[in-house]
Amino acid sequence: MYQEMLPAIEKQAMRIAKGDKDIAQSVQAMVFCTYQRALERGKNLSIGEIVNLLKWRASEIKSGVRLHF
């Protein structure tokens, strides 16, 4: 399921990161880990939930609250 959404996730990550590939890759890795944990608990995240996670993690990285993955 995640593989099917990957092109859209990559596109959104680059948009949210404003072209910064390091931030885009970091937020994608963080969101993938969150997605896997959600699947283990029996929940499947929608693309909207994933985009919200991308925004949240990117803002944490930009503000210095969270380090790159």
N, C-alpha and C positions, 0 to 999 in steps of 0.2 A: 504494500500500500504506500509506504513512504517513497519507494522508488518511482511510483507513478506521479507523485506530487513533486518530485525533486526539481524538475525544470522551473516550475512556478515558485518553489521555495528559493531557489538560487536567484531568480529574477527579483523577487521581493527583498531578499537579503542585500543584494547590490543596491537596490533603490533606497533601502533604509540606511545602509552604511554610507550612502552618498559616494559610491565608487571606491571606497577604501576596502581593498581585498582582504586585508588582515582582519578587520572587524567583521566583514561578511563571512569569512571562513570560521571565525570564532563563534559567532552567533549560530551558524548552521550546526556546528559541532555540539554546542550546548542544547540546541533545540532537538537534535537527534537523540541525545541522551535522555532528555525529558520525554520525548516521544516513546522511546523504548521502555522507560519506567512506567509510563501510562499504559502501554500495552500489557506489561506484566501484571498490572492491577486490573486488567480487563476493560480498559477504556481506550477508545480510538479517537484521537484528536482530529478535528476538522481543519481544513486549510485556514479558516478564519482564526481559530485558536492558535495555530502555528504562527501566523503572521503577527498576532498580538504578542506571542512569546518572543519573536524576532525583535519587535520594537522595544519590548521591555529589556531584553538582554543587551541590545545595542545601546540603549540609554545608560544602562549600568556601566558598560565598558567606557563609553565616552565621558562619563562623569568621574570615573576612577574608582567606583564602588567595587567593581569586579575586574579581575585581570583577564587578559586574553587566554583562551583555552589552550 
